[in-house]
């Protein structure tokens, strides 16, 4: 009887370890497309990633580099103050997108040009959605940014 309990306990432990290994592998496989590493333009120039690797690049849109092509195609340079990387994007840019403003793009580096599939414009820490401002004003607790 004692031998059967010991054998059953060992089987349960091995089954639990096997289930943990399988679940960890499935989670890793499911997340492989959702993980995008962030790189600065200097990192991209110094160590260019493989053309198949999707990653994020961020920095400031270089002054005078914004060129609008045919349709929704746009090209510009993104810089971190040290290096610049040419970026192309086809789509509608965010309203806050402008030269000398921060941006983050998701895409791939192909032949030295970052081909973005998504562009996000960064804003400062004082930004608050209009709906939130309106709700705070209705409650009488809204304070203008920079006010005390």
Secondary structure, 3 states (H helix, E strand, C coil): CHHHHHHHHHHHHHHHHHHHHHHHHHHHHHHCCCCCEEEEHHHHHHCCCCCCCCEEEEEEECCCCCEECCCCEEEEEEECCCCEEEEEEECCCCCCCCCCCEEEEEEEEECCEEEEEEEEECCCCCCCCHHHHHHHHHHCCCCCCCCC
